[in-house]
């Protein structure tokens, strides 16, 4: 009986020591208390959140595993319909892919160009008025949080379905992310030359062009290329809502059972396009330093 | 007083400056040519006049979802029905569901990415293995997310499909970032631990894990932030969350509901972004 109580006491003590660490006496007879660990608390919160999340999403490991590997009705049976791929379909993928690239390029270009003046307004070191900076940043963050598909649907309603709404959606999205990245980088620039040129009597615009543009050019192009790299993947998705590009064909291929075998062909084209554009973009960005 | 006085050294440096004007012109021409070619893809079939009304209405309802131009007596205002109630079809619960879908999805994705990343890092499988791994990861990464959504609807419709779609689509980015961290492991620390006589388990716990956990967690939190936005879209394909309500209302021109959904999405995403940035800066600044 005593051993049992002792065992419980030791267990409770161990539990206590997880949260309140034991002081350690070093050889020099100084007593050091290790810092309070944060991990146990984080883990407890995590488990609680996970429990509620599992309830909200009907997460059940049993259902997950049993249905995932269900070869009759599960995802594997759906994936089997993709084979054998309809290779002869490939010429008809070219036009939509080209449209996707065009949409993404033009959208990235317009978005980046528009981002430059707005980033100027949103930089605390270039724009003196804090009000303007805050307002611009708030507007930018609102635009940044909306998923790009919502822009796609929105503009598809205004301009008829096609490549135009997709281009505008990409332009708006690019604008919101490039301007943020741009003003983050503008704020760490050294403005010595800028102020020096202004003190010789040049206007702000001239000082900007002479002192800051040479620094901003490579940053700007690098960010635009990065945006282009991201956008080519989004452009593929925009077609899903009718905003042009290959997403539309991909959606048809997925839904229509007679067309399922085209899916692999379309995905391969998307894959190749994304790899090409990403490699080109990374190569150019490295050259820009 | 308009003389230009330039010292000879400055003049010499100026004349030695490389002539890049031709390269710049070439780049500009290429960009312009691509832009013109891209422009040809867009056929401007005129503005949908109804579309402009759509925009006007959307903006009006965005500011005030309870706008009631017809003057009919409405029993329940849109705000109280969709925003201030905790029913399963109202915005707060849908946003909660969306965030939870993103949470479990990111967790599963990060969990699967860990072995994946270890098996694709140069210091573990060598150059060829890592090349194969990176090809697989890129293939997973370029598949649009709604494809995964449609595939996984078959497992269990609703929220679980969204969870799995987010998990699989996260593997791409998370693995890529994990591999970078794994390849940067400082083996000097492991050697030092070895020389103190540490067992393998101790070497992992005190040598490898501290180097990795901060970056792993930071990447997972970053991806969670992105996945919340993805989860709002994924609802479109039927994977649960607010996406379905939003796109359905948008398509049927039900602007009050669209406005209420946006009122739910925008603040929540902003808050999550803010919290995520703070957490990640705390994680990366308190290095072990």
Interface residues (C-beta under 8 A of the other chain):
Chain A: X49 X50 X52 X53 X54 X56 X57 X58 X59 X63 X64 X67 X68 X73 X74 X75 X77 X78 X79 X98 X99 X101 X102 X103 X105 X106 X109 X141 X142 X145 X146 X147 X149 X150 X153 X154 X157 X158 X159 X160 X162 X163 X164 X167 X233 X236 X237 X240 X241 X244 X247 X250 X251 X254 X255 X263 X267 X270 X271 X274 X275
Chain B: X31 X34 X35 X37 X38 X39 X40 X41 X42 X43 X44 X45 X46 X47 X48 X51 X52 X54 X55 X58 X96 X97 X100 X101 X103 X104 X107 X138 X139 X142 X143 X144 X145 X146 X147 X150 X151 X152 X154 X155 X156 X158 X159 X160 X162 X163 X164 X229 X230 X232 X233 X236 X240 X246 X247 X250 X251 X262 X265 X266 X269 X270 X273
